[in-house]
Amino acid sequence: MSYETAVARMYALGHELANTPSHKFDLAHMRVLLGALNHPERRFPSVLIAGTNGKGSTAATLASILQASGLRTGLYTSPHLVRINERIRICGTEIGDGDFALLHDVVDRTAERLVEEGELPWHPSFFEMLTAIAFEYFAQNKVEIAVLEVGMGGRLDATNVIEPRVSVIADISLDHQRFLGNTVAEIAREKAGIIRPGGVVVTLPQEPQANDVIGNKILELGAQGVSAVPYVPPVSPASDQYFIAQAGGYVSRYPLQVMGKQIMVETPLVGRHQLRNVALAIATAEVLRHQGFAITPETIERGIRETHWPGRFQVMPAEEGAPEYVFDVAHNPAGAWALRSTLSACYEDRRLTFVFGAMRDKAIGEIAEILFPLAARVIATRADNPRSATPDEIREAAARVAIDIEDAIDVASALRRARALAGAQGIVVITGSIYIVGEAMRILGVRL
């Protein structure tokens, strides 16, 4: 089977969230599939990371720390910006097309046999297939540890079949209510489903409802709660002291005591919210050190500095006659607030032109009310995705924001218009959806 055929067959299963039937969320079926593959998920230690916002940044930072510590490290994340291969990496290198095609064939044939024999009632979903491929790839390539980002929720997510060395819960807010619940407490209960009896869970204080749920789950299961608070630097409400401009964009830089030694944290992941994600990664690395992994303050410092996680306040410097571009996948209100805070700190007096697109099931109106007041002009567009809201739907959802919104039929035309409006001295902010950001990065030739 060719790589192109394998990818086409994956997408033929349907988008991982669009019209997902509730019966797909069943870990028993995932365990049957993995059992037929000789349980690849049991052949490497792992860390499992859940949360609404920040879990991908935390995962990328932790994986970079582990890699800098000399460990053969797997990283499984979702969704992807441009290519499906981005989701499965070993030591920063994404799975090759040939390996993806081969492992897809193995997992797909196994799934079809299980359906034919009545062991499975239906074919595994897109995300179940991809998770099985990732586990098989990590097992075959003998990773020494894998960092796994939960796809959605936690309790019934396909990744939750593993027995993690550490469970990590990043910030929780409202998102995916159709699947996870309509309150922060309900969503927190799903995220807390990754905590194991007697296990270790790393987290940070957040909304009271989420704190109550996580704390009660830790007590109920006799787990050990580890706070990442000691690794979060103090931030005053108006402070931008940690944001440092340098060639090619910004970094966050600050001193920190880690394992009894002062290090200089320097992360390319910019924003006050990222201080929390870095803290979660550091605290998790310290837990893993106590479990016998060879992690030092020096490798933590280097791993943070070398973290690569595109599309998160990523700056493409201005070329002659062109604006500067900022890419950020702010796809829910919490992400929008984080982006607004960082834009205000980094571009207080600059003219901002927004290229905005979102999925139809997102809180578009609320995101628009948070972000659009910063913009001199907004260009609404849509990604090549059936879940994408149309420009008309975006304008209708943003009706309470007093700003002119232009239409663009696709991302390419939106970028052309934004460049003309922004001029050489302006800033173009591309946001609202990972799919919009991914298409824009591909069109502009940004290397992932």
C-alpha positions as CSV (number, residue, x, y, z in Angstrom):
1,M,0.0,0.0,0.0
2,S,1.4,3.4,-0.9
3,Y,1.6,6.3,1.6
4,E,-1.0,8.3,-0.4
5,T,-3.4,5.4,-0.3
6,A,-2.8,4.9,3.5
7,V,-3.5,8.6,4.2
8,A,-6.6,8.5,2.0
9,R,-7.9,5.4,3.8
10,M,-7.4,7.1,7.1
11,Y,-9.4,10.2,6.1
12,A,-12.1,8.0,4.6
13,L,-12.8,6.9,8.1
14,G,-14.1,10.5,8.7
15,H,-12.7,13.4,10.6
16,E,-11.7,12.6,14.1
17,L,-14.4,14.8,15.6
18,A,-16.9,15.5,12.8
19,N,-20.1,13.4,13.4
20,T,-18.2,11.1,15.7
21,P,-20.7,8.5,17.0
22,S,-20.6,7.9,20.8
23,H,-19.8,4.2,20.3
24,K,-16.3,5.2,19.1
25,F,-15.4,6.2,22.7
26,D,-14.9,2.8,24.1
27,L,-11.5,1.7,25.5
28,A,-12.5,-2.0,25.4
29,H,-12.4,-1.9,21.6
30,M,-9.0,-0.2,21.6
31,R,-7.7,-2.9,23.9
32,V,-8.9,-5.6,21.6
33,L,-7.1,-4.0,18.7
34,L,-3.9,-3.6,20.7
35,G,-4.1,-7.1,22.0
36,A,-4.2,-8.4,18.4
37,L,-1.0,-6.4,17.8
38,N,0.7,-8.0,20.8
39,H,0.2,-4.9,23.0
40,P,2.8,-2.5,21.7
41,E,1.7,0.1,24.3
42,R,3.2,-2.1,27.0
43,R,6.7,-2.2,25.5
44,F,7.8,1.3,26.4
45,P,7.3,3.6,29.4
46,S,5.2,6.7,28.8
47,V,3.8,10.0,30.1
48,L,0.2,10.9,29.4
49,I,-0.8,14.6,29.1
50,A,-4.4,15.9,29.1
51,G,-5.9,19.4,29.3
52,T,-7.9,21.8,27.2
53,N,-5.1,24.2,26.4
54,G,-1.3,23.8,26.7
55,K,-1.1,20.0,26.6
56,G,0.7,20.0,23.3
57,S,3.1,22.7,24.4
58,T,3.8,20.8,27.6
59,A,4.3,17.5,25.6
60,A,6.7,19.1,23.2
61,T,8.7,20.8,25.9
62,L,8.9,17.6,28.0
63,A,9.9,15.5,24.9
64,S,12.7,18.0,24.1
65,I,14.0,17.7,27.7
66,L,14.0,13.9,27.6
67,Q,15.7,14.0,24.2
68,A,18.3,16.4,25.5
69,S,18.9,14.0,28.4
70,G,20.0,11.3,25.9
71,L,16.8,9.3,25.9
72,R,15.3,7.9,22.7
73,T,12.0,9.8,23.0
74,G,8.7,9.3,21.2
75,L,6.2,12.1,20.9
76,Y,2.6,11.6,19.9
77,T,0.4,14.8,19.4
78,S,-2.7,16.0,17.6
79,P,-3.9,17.5,15.4
80,H,-1.3,18.2,12.8
81,L,-0.6,21.5,11.0
82,V,0.2,20.2,7.5
83,R,1.0,16.5,7.3
84,I,-0.4,13.6,9.4
85,N,3.2,12.4,9.9
86,E,3.8,15.3,12.3
87,R,1.8,13.6,15.0
88,I,4.3,10.7,15.4
89,R,7.9,11.6,16.1
90,I,11.0,10.0,17.5
91,C,13.7,12.4,18.8
92,G,12.1,15.2,16.8
93,T,11.9,13.3,13.5
94,E,8.5,12.6,12.1
95,I,7.5,9.1,11.0
96,G,8.6,8.5,7.4
97,D,6.1,7.9,4.6
98,G,7.2,4.3,4.1
99,D,6.9,3.4,7.8
100,F,3.5,5.1,8.0
101,A,2.2,3.2,5.0
102,L,3.6,-0.1,6.3
103,L,2.2,0.2,9.8
104,H,-1.1,1.5,8.5
105,D,-1.4,-1.7,6.5
106,V,-0.6,-3.8,9.5
107,V,-3.1,-2.1,11.8
108,D,-5.8,-1.8,9.1
109,R,-5.6,-5.5,8.2
110,T,-5.7,-6.5,11.8
111,A,-8.7,-4.3,12.4
112,E,-10.5,-5.8,9.4
113,R,-9.8,-9.3,10.6
114,L,-11.1,-8.5,14.0
115,V,-14.3,-7.1,12.5
116,E,-14.8,-10.2,10.3
117,E,-14.2,-12.5,13.3
118,G,-16.7,-10.6,15.4
119,E,-14.0,-9.5,17.9
120,L,-14.8,-5.8,17.0
121,P,-18.3,-4.6,16.1
122,W,-17.0,-1.9,13.7
123,H,-13.8,-0.6,12.2
124,P,-11.6,1.6,14.6
125,S,-11.9,5.3,14.2
126,F,-9.4,7.7,12.6
127,F,-7.9,8.5,16.0
128,E,-7.9,4.9,17.3
129,M,-6.1,3.8,14.1
130,L,-3.5,6.6,14.4
131,T,-2.9,5.9,18.1
132,A,-2.3,2.2,17.3
133,I,0.1,3.1,14.5
134,A,2.0,5.4,16.9
135,F,2.2,2.7,19.6
136,E,3.5,0.1,17.1
137,Y,6.0,2.6,15.7
138,F,7.4,3.4,19.1
139,A,7.5,-0.2,20.2
140,Q,9.3,-1.4,17.0
141,N,11.8,1.5,17.2
142,K,12.5,0.7,20.9
143,V,11.9,4.2,22.3
144,E,13.1,4.6,25.9
145,I,10.1,6.7,26.8
146,A,7.1,8.2,25.0
147,V,5.2,11.4,25.6
148,L,1.6,11.1,24.6
149,E,-0.9,13.9,24.2
150,V,-4.5,13.0,24.9
151,G,-6.6,13.7,21.8
152,M,-9.7,14.8,23.5
153,G,-11.0,14.4,27.1
154,G,-9.0,11.7,28.8
155,R,-11.2,9.0,30.4
156,L,-12.3,7.5,27.1
157,D,-9.5,8.8,24.8
158,A,-7.7,6.0,22.9
159,T,-4.4,7.0,24.5
160,N,-5.8,6.2,27.9
161,V,-5.2,2.4,27.5
162,I,-1.6,2.9,28.5
163,E,-0.3,2.8,32.1
164,P,1.7,6.0,32.4
165,R,4.7,6.6,34.6
166,V,3.2,10.1,35.2
167,S,-0.1,11.6,34.3
168,V,-0.1,15.4,33.6
169,I,-3.2,17.7,33.6
170,A,-2.7,21.1,31.9
171,D,-5.2,24.0,32.0
172,I,-8.8,23.1,31.7
173,S,-11.5,25.3,30.2
174,L,-14.7,25.0,28.1
175,D,-14.1,23.2,24.7
176,H,-15.6,20.2,22.9
177,Q,-18.7,20.5,25.1
178,R,-20.6,18.3,22.7
179,F,-18.5,15.4,23.8
180,L,-17.1,16.3,27.2
181,G,-19.8,18.2,29.1
182,N,-21.1,21.8,29.5
183,T,-19.3,22.8,32.6
184,V,-15.6,23.0,33.7
185,A,-16.4,20.4,36.3
186,E,-17.8,18.0,33.8
187,I,-14.8,18.5,31.5
188,A,-12.4,18.2,34.4
189,R,-13.9,14.8,35.3
190,E,-13.1,13.5,31.8
191,K,-9.5,14.9,32.0
192,A,-9.0,13.4,35.4
193,G,-9.7,10.0,33.9
194,I,-6.0,9.7,33.1
195,I,-5.1,9.5,36.8
196,R,-4.2,6.0,38.0
197,P,-4.7,4.4,41.4
198,G,-1.5,5.0,43.4
199,G,0.0,6.8,40.4
200,V,1.6,10.2,40.1
201,V,-0.2,13.2,38.7
202,V,1.4,16.6,37.9
203,T,-0.8,19.7,37.7
204,L,-1.2,23.3,38.6
205,P,-4.0,25.2,40.4
206,Q,-6.6,26.5,38.0
207,E,-10.4,27.2,38.1
208,P,-11.9,26.1,41.4
209,Q,-14.3,23.7,39.8
210,A,-11.4,21.9,38.1
211,N,-9.3,22.0,41.3
212,D,-12.1,20.3,43.2
213,V,-12.5,17.5,40.7
214,I,-8.8,16.8,40.3
215,G,-8.1,17.0,44.0
216,N,-11.0,14.6,44.8
217,K,-9.9,12.1,42.1
218,I,-6.4,12.1,43.5
219,L,-7.7,11.4,47.0
220,E,-10.1,8.8,45.8
221,L,-7.4,6.8,43.9
222,G,-4.7,7.3,46.5
223,A,-2.5,9.0,43.9
224,Q,0.4,11.3,44.5
225,G,-0.3,14.9,43.5
226,V,2.7,16.9,42.4
227,S,2.4,20.7,42.0
228,A,4.3,22.5,39.3
229,V,3.9,25.8,41.2
230,P,7.6,26.1,42.3
231,Y,8.5,26.3,38.6
232,V,6.2,29.1,37.6
233,P,7.9,32.5,37.8
234,P,5.9,35.3,39.4
235,V,4.0,37.4,36.9
236,S,2.3,40.7,37.7
237,P,-0.8,41.5,35.6
238,A,0.9,44.1,33.5
239,S,4.3,42.4,33.3
240,D,6.0,41.6,30.0
241,Q,9.4,41.2,31.7
242,Y,9.9,37.7,30.5
243,F,9.4,38.4,26.7
244,I,12.7,39.1,25.0
245,A,12.8,40.2,21.3
246,Q,15.5,38.6,19.2
247,A,16.2,37.9,15.6
248,G,13.3,35.9,14.2
249,G,10.8,36.6,16.9
250,Y,10.6,36.4,20.7
251,V,11.6,34.1,23.5
252,S,10.7,33.9,27.2
253,R,13.7,34.0,29.5
254,Y,14.0,33.9,33.3
255,P,16.1,32.3,36.0
256,L,14.7,29.3,37.9
257,Q,15.8,27.0,40.7
258,V,15.6,23.4,39.5
259,M,16.8,20.4,41.4
260,G,18.9,22.6,43.7
261,K,20.6,24.5,40.9
262,Q,19.8,27.7,39.1
263,I,19.2,27.4,35.4
264,M,18.2,30.0,32.8
265,V,15.0,29.1,31.2
266,E,14.8,30.2,27.6
267,T,11.8,29.0,25.7
268,P,10.6,29.8,22.2
269,L,7.0,29.3,23.4
270,V,6.0,32.8,24.2
271,G,3.2,34.1,26.4
272,R,2.3,34.1,30.1
273,H,0.3,30.9,29.6
274,Q,3.4,29.1,28.3
275,L,5.2,29.8,31.7
276,R,2.7,27.3,33.1
277,N,3.2,24.7,30.4
278,V,7.0,24.9,30.8
279,A,6.5,24.5,34.6
280,L,4.5,21.3,34.1
281,A,7.2,19.9,31.8
282,I,9.9,20.7,34.4
283,A,8.0,19.2,37.3
284,T,7.3,16.0,35.2
285,A,11.0,15.7,34.3
286,E,11.8,15.9,38.0
287,V,9.4,13.1,38.8
288,L,10.9,11.0,36.0
289,R,14.4,11.7,37.4
290,H,13.2,10.2,40.8
291,Q,12.0,7.2,38.8
292,G,15.5,6.6,37.5
293,F,15.7,8.5,34.2
294,A,19.0,10.4,33.7
295,I,17.7,13.9,33.7
296,T,19.8,16.8,35.1
297,P,19.2,20.6,35.5
298,E,21.5,21.1,32.5
299,T,19.5,18.8,30.2
300,I,16.3,20.5,31.4
301,E,17.8,23.9,30.5
302,R,18.9,22.7,27.1
303,G,15.7,20.8,26.3
304,I,13.6,23.8,27.0
305,R,15.8,26.0,24.8
306,E,15.6,23.5,21.9
307,T,11.9,22.9,22.1
308,H,10.2,23.0,18.6
309,W,6.4,23.4,18.6
310,P,5.3,25.4,15.5
311,G,2.1,27.4,15.2
312,R,2.2,28.7,18.8
313,F,2.9,32.4,18.6
314,Q,5.4,31.6,15.9
315,V,6.8,34.7,14.2
316,M,7.8,34.9,10.6
317,P,10.1,37.9,10.3
318,A,9.3,40.6,7.7
319,E,11.0,40.4,4.4
320,E,11.6,43.4,2.2
321,G,8.3,45.0,1.3
322,A,6.3,42.4,3.3
323,P,4.6,42.4,6.7
324,E,5.6,40.3,9.7
325,Y,3.5,37.2,10.2
326,V,2.4,35.7,13.5
327,F,0.9,32.2,13.6
328,D,-1.1,31.1,16.6
329,V,-3.7,28.3,16.9
330,A,-6.0,30.1,19.3
331,H,-9.1,27.9,18.7
332,N,-11.1,28.5,21.9
333,P,-11.8,31.5,24.3
334,A,-9.0,30.5,26.7
335,G,-6.5,30.4,23.7
336,A,-7.8,33.7,22.4
337,W,-7.2,35.4,25.8
338,A,-3.7,34.0,25.8
339,L,-3.0,35.3,22.3
340,R,-4.5,38.7,23.1
341,S,-2.2,39.0,26.2
342,T,0.9,38.1,24.2
343,L,0.0,40.4,21.2
344,S,-0.6,43.3,23.7
345,A,2.8,42.7,25.3
346,C,4.8,42.2,22.0
347,Y,3.0,44.6,19.6
348,E,1.4,47.3,21.7
349,D,1.8,50.1,19.1
350,R,1.8,48.1,15.9
351,R,-1.1,47.8,13.3
352,L,-2.6,44.3,13.3
353,T,-4.4,42.7,10.5
354,F,-6.1,39.4,11.3
355,V,-6.7,36.5,9.0
356,F,-9.3,34.5,10.9
357,G,-11.0,31.2,10.3
358,A,-12.6,28.7,12.7
359,M,-14.4,25.4,12.9
360,R,-18.2,25.8,12.9
361,D,-18.5,24.1,16.3
362,K,-16.2,26.5,18.1
363,A,-17.3,29.6,20.2
364,I,-16.6,32.0,17.3
365,G,-18.6,34.9,18.7
366,E,-16.7,34.8,22.1
367,I,-13.3,34.4,20.4
368,A,-14.1,37.3,18.1
369,E,-15.1,39.5,21.0
370,I,-11.7,38.8,22.6
371,L,-9.5,39.2,19.6
372,F,-11.1,41.4,17.0
373,P,-10.9,44.7,19.0
374,L,-7.1,44.5,18.7
375,A,-7.3,44.5,14.9
376,A,-7.3,47.4,12.4
377,R,-8.9,45.0,9.9
378,V,-10.2,41.4,10.0
379,I,-10.3,39.1,7.0
380,A,-12.6,36.1,7.5
381,T,-11.8,32.9,5.5
382,R,-12.2,29.2,5.7
383,A,-9.9,26.2,5.7
384,D,-10.3,23.3,3.3
385,N,-12.2,21.3,5.9
386,P,-15.9,20.4,6.0
387,R,-16.2,21.6,9.6
388,S,-15.0,25.1,8.7
389,A,-17.3,28.1,9.3
390,T,-17.9,30.2,6.2
391,P,-17.0,33.9,6.2
392,D,-20.7,34.8,6.4
393,E,-21.1,32.6,9.5
394,I,-18.0,34.2,11.1
395,R,-19.4,37.7,10.4
396,E,-22.8,36.7,11.9
397,A,-21.2,35.3,15.0
398,A,-19.0,38.4,15.4
399,A,-21.9,40.8,14.9
400,R,-21.4,42.4,18.3
401,V,-17.9,43.5,17.5
402,A,-17.7,46.9,15.9
403,I,-15.2,46.2,13.2
404,D,-15.3,45.8,9.4
405,I,-14.8,42.2,8.4
406,E,-13.8,41.3,4.9
407,D,-14.4,38.0,3.2
408,A,-11.9,35.8,1.4
409,I,-12.9,32.6,-0.3
410,D,-9.8,30.7,0.8
411,V,-6.6,31.1,2.9
412,A,-4.4,32.0,-0.1
413,S,-6.6,34.9,-1.1
414,A,-6.9,36.0,2.5
415,L,-3.1,36.2,2.8
416,R,-2.8,38.2,-0.4
417,R,-5.4,40.7,0.9
418,A,-3.8,40.8,4.3
419,R,-0.4,41.6,2.9
420,A,-1.8,44.5,0.9
421,L,-3.7,45.9,3.9
422,A,-0.8,45.5,6.4
423,G,2.0,46.9,4.3
424,A,5.7,46.6,5.1
425,Q,5.3,48.0,8.6
426,G,2.3,46.0,9.6
427,I,1.7,42.7,11.4
428,V,-0.5,39.9,10.0
429,V,-1.9,37.6,12.7
430,I,-3.2,34.3,11.4
431,T,-5.4,32.5,13.9
432,G,-8.6,30.9,14.9
433,S,-8.0,27.3,13.9
434,I,-5.0,24.9,13.5
435,Y,-6.2,24.2,10.0
436,I,-6.1,27.9,9.0
437,V,-2.6,28.2,10.5
438,G,-1.4,25.1,8.8
439,E,-2.6,26.1,5.4
440,A,-1.1,29.6,5.8
441,M,2.2,28.1,6.8
442,R,2.3,25.8,3.8
443,I,1.4,28.6,1.4
444,L,4.0,31.0,2.9
445,G,6.6,28.3,2.9
446,V,7.2,28.2,6.6
447,R,9.3,25.2,7.7
448,L,7.8,23.1,10.4
